[in-house]
């Protein structure tokens, strides 16, 4: 794929895995990050080491102004944007009764409004070309909800509905919109689990293991390629059969 891809939250974890797999598929990848410049540079260096091309871009996707500037800069630099992967997200675990308005605003602004901001800034450029692929990274908890992650679940459930609605609206213009709902993936976000907790969680998964970032990355490549040219408006759950 000789395409230009923007991966938000692409410096580490699932985003890093997605950026690497898109690079392997021949895309020029823009790695967006908010704070972790060191990890963003490490991801970029790895992509270069395997013969790929990419750039890093610092931007807070919860800000529409920053996001639009980023997308316009990408189009100015590369001449186009073919693929948008909305991966940037944050999580907070705790009882709902202990959550605050600030928690709600932070989670919704990053996880859900960030998707709106990136799509709103990118879609006009895709409309001009008459094609494009958008993949939103949701969560299995966006499908069914999770105790102690109420706001997070709501933000991801919103992404699922947003994906289905936008796909219907943009389909006639040649732009496909899908989402991936990952299950438990081997990332730093799960680093707080003790060995006992990890083992117990693995036993709840039919495939008896956590997923790898590569698993999500390969699925994104599929959804952005001609191999999935008749797939849009879908929420694809990749969770080892857990749900």
N, C-alpha and C positions, 0 to 999 in steps of 0.2 A: 504493500500500500504506500504509494507516494503521496502521503497526506500530512497535514499539520494538525496536531492534537494538543489540546490543553487539558492537563490533569490537575485539578485543584487538590490541595493537600497531598501533593505528590512527593514530598520529601522522604517519607518513611512509611512503614506498614503497608497496608493494602494499596495506598496510592503509589508507593514506590514500585510495588509489584506490577501494577497496571502500567506505569510509565516504562518499565523495562520491557514488558511484553509488547507494548505498542512499538517501541523502538526496534525490537527484534523483527517486527512485522514490516519495518521499513518506514515508519512514521518519523517526522521531525517532532520532537516532544517538548512542550513548554511545561516545566515543572513549577507549579505555583506553591508557595509556602507563605505562612504568616510570620512565624518567629524563628523556626529552626533552620537558619541559613547553612549551618555546618552540614546537617543531614542532606539538605537540598543539593549542596555542592558535591557531597559524596555520591549521591544518586546520579548526578550528571556525569561525574568522572567515571562511574561504572558503565554508564551508557556509552560514553566515548570509548572506553576500553574494549567494548565488544563491537566497535565499528559503527555505532549509532551517532545521531546528532541531536542535540537538545540545547535548551537554555533554561535558566531559572528566572522566576519573576516573583518578587515579594508583593503581596496584596492581601488585604483582609476582605474576604468575599462577603462579609456581612455589610460592607459599605458598597452601595451601588455606584457611587462616584469613583471609588478606587477600582471596582470591577470593570466598569465601562472603559476607564483609561487603560487598564491591562489588555482587554480584548482589542481595543482600537490600536494599541501599540503592536500587538501580535499581528494583526492584519496589515498594519503598516510595514512591519518587518518582513513578513512572509508572503504577503499578498492575499492571504485567505486564512480561514479557519474551517477545517473539515470535520473535526471531531471534538466534542466537548464531553469530558468525564467529570461529573460533579461528585467528587469524593470527599472534599473537606467536611469534617464533622467533629463534634466533641460529645463526650458522654459524662454523665454524672450519676452515680449510684447512691441511692438513699431513700428513706421513707418519704412518701409524698407529703406527709404532714410537716416534715422538716424542710421542705423546699421553699424557696423564696421567689418573689417576683423577678429578682435579678437573675436567678437560675433559669427561670422560664424564658426571659428575654434573651439571655446568652445562648441557650440551646436552640431556640426557634430562629433567632437571627443568623446563626451560623449554619445550622443544619437545613433549615427550610428556606429562609429568605435568601441564603447564599445560593441555593439552586435557582430561585427566581432571578436573582441578580445576574448570574452567569448566563442563564438562558436568554434573559431579556437583552443582554448586551451582545450575545453571539448570534441569535436567530436572524436579525436583519442582514447580517453578512452571509448567512447560509441561504436566505431567501433570494439574494442577488444571484447566487450560483445555481439555485434550483436543486440543491442537494445538501445533505449533512447527516451526521449521526450524533445523537446525544444519549449518553448512558448515565443514569443517576444511581449512585450507590446508596441503597437503603439499608435495611436490616431485617432479619427474620422477625424481630420484635415489632417492626412496622406492620407485619402481617397479623400478628396475634396479640401483641402487647406483652410487657414484662413487668412483673412485680418489682418495685423499687427502682424502676426506670420509666416512670409514667410519662414525664415530659419528653424524654428521649424517644419513647415509643410513639408518642403523638407526632413528633417532628418527622419521624420516618414513615408513619402512616400517611402523613400529609404529602410526602414525596411520592408515595405510591399513587395516590389520587391525582396529583399534579402530573405525573408521568402519563397516565392513561388519558387524561383530558388533553394535554398538549399534543400527544401522538395523534389524536383524532383531528385536531385543528391543523397540524402541520403536514399530515400525510399527503394531502393533495399537492403540496409544494415540494414533495420529494425528500422531506426531512423525516427521519425515523427517530423515535424516542422510546427508549426502554429503560428498565431499572433492574438492578441485581440486588437481591436481599441475601447478604452473606450470613452464615451461621457463625459458629465459634472459629475464629481464624487465629493462627499463630502470629500475634503481634504484641508490641509493648503494652497495648491497652489491656491485655490479659495478664500482664506481669505480676499483678497483685495476688493472683491465685497461688495458694500453697500447693506443694506436690500432691497432697491428699485431695484437695479441692479439684485440682486438674484431673486426677485419676477418676474421681467420682463423676465429673462432667463428661469425660471421655466415655464412660460406661453408659451414658444416656444417648450417645450418638451411635446409630447402627453401624457406621463404618469404623467406630472405635478409635477415632483420632480427631484432632483439630484439623481444619483445613489450612492450606498454605496460601500465601498471598499470590503465588503463581496461579493457583486455581481460579482466583477472581480475575487476574490479569488476562488469562487465556480466554475466559468467557467474554471479557470486554472486547478483545480483538475480534472474536467471532461476531459479536453484535455490531461491530463497526465495519465489517467486511461484506463483500457481495455474497458470501455464503449465507447471510441472514437477510437478504434483500427483501424478503416478504414477511419479516418479523418486525412488528412495531406495537407499542402500547402494552408490552408484556412486563410482568414482574417475575423475574427468574430467581428462584430460591436455590442457593448453593450452601447446603448445611449438613451434608453427609447423611441426610435422611432423618435429622433430629425432630423436625416438626411433622 
